[in-house]
Every structure is written in structure tokens, then in C-alpha cells.
Amino acid sequence: MQTISPKIIDDNNFNQIISNNSFVIVDFWADWCGPCKAMTPIIEELSSIYENQVLFTKLNVDQNSITPSKYGISSIPTFLVIKNGQIMDSIVGAVTQEILEEKIQEYL
């Protein structure tokens, strides 16, 4: 199976991305964050598995301050689960692939 990288988003296109896609997972991360880096292969794997159902995105909190501030992101990694433009859930910290998949299944 080919690995699919999450879409890189920023403050400028965040609202457009969540409006134009029915199911989005946003990964708030930074280059210096070890747990964020540990989540990368899991996010890539899930991007491949749920390719036609969920859009996985990454937003760098060091380069984008507006969106993390607006959504109260104070720890990274934080994953927002957004369905039809509404925040359904958030997951804070590095978690297993199983935990993320359970959350995805809950909202599919």
C-alpha cells in the first residue's frame, strides 16, 4: 500500500479545508515536538487506510498562531476531529493507532 501524506494546512486555508471536506482530522504539531514526530507514521498509515473517507491534515503551531489560539490548543500533538465543519472531538498527546482508529470509526 502506498503511503499518503497528510495535507499541510495553515491559518489561511483552515476554514476552507474544514468547510469543503466532510470529515477532517487536524494534527496540531511542531518540528521540535518528539511525540508529534512519533505520531507521523501513524497518521500516514491512517491516511492510506481511510483515503476516501477522511482528510488528514497537519498544522504547524510555530508557523500558525491564529488557529491554535482560536481552538484553545495548548498542548501538542492535539488532533481535532471535525465532521461537517463541527468539532466533534479532540485527542491530546501521542496515542496508539488503535485509539485514533476507534475515534475515526465513531464518527464515520
N, C-alpha and C positions, 0 to 999 in steps of 0.2 A: 504494500500500500504506500502510496506517495504521501509524504508529509506536507501538510498545508499550514503555512504560517498564518498567524492571526493578522488581521488588518491593523496597521498603525493609524491611530486617530489622534486628534488634538482638540484643543478648546474651540477652534474654528469650525470643525465639522462634526463635533459630538452630537448636537441636536439633530442634524440632518441624518446621521447614521442611525440613531435610535428611532427616528421617525420613519425612515424608509425601509426598515427591516423589522419583521415581526418578533424575532427572538434574538437578543444580543447579550453576550457576556462581555463585560468590560473588565479588563485586568489593569488595575492601577499599580504601577511599578516604577522602579528607578534602577539605573545601571549599578549603583553601589550596593544594592539590596540582595544579599545572599539568598534568603528564602524566595525572593522574586525569581532569581535565576534558576533555583531548584524547581520552580513550577513550570518553566518554559517547555520542557519535553512533554509534560502532562497536557498543557494547553495545546501544543502542536498535535499530539495524538488525538485529543478530543476534537480538534478542528477537522481532522481527517475523518473520524468516525461520524460526526454529525454535520458533515459538509453541507448538505442540502437543507438542514433544519435549523442550525444555529450559526450566527455570525460571531466568531470570536475576535475580539479587538484588544489592543493594548494602548494605554495612555500613560505616557511618561510624566510623573508628577513633578519632576525637576524642570521640565520644559513647558509645562502647562499648569498654571496655578488656579485658574478660574473654575474649571470643572470639579477638581477635587475639593476645593473650598465650598462650592455650591452644594455638593452632596455629602459634606462632612467627613471626607476621607482623612483620617488622622493616622492610620497605620497602613503599611504596605507589606506584602501584597493584600489588596482588597479586591474582591470580584463582585461586581454588581450584576444581578440577573434582571434583565429588562425584557418585558414582554409587551408588545403593542404600545411602546412608549412609556410604560409604567414600571417603576422599580418594584419587583416582586420580592426580592431577597438580596442579602449581601452575605458574603463569606469573607471573614478576615483571617489572614495568616495563611501559611503554607498548609495545604490539606492533601489528602490522598486523592488519586484519580477516582476512586470509588465514591468518595464523598461528593466530589463535583458532579459525577455522573448521576448520583441519586437526586441531586438538586435539579439537574437538567431534566431528568425523567419526570420529576414532579410537575414541571411547567410545560412539557411538550404537549 
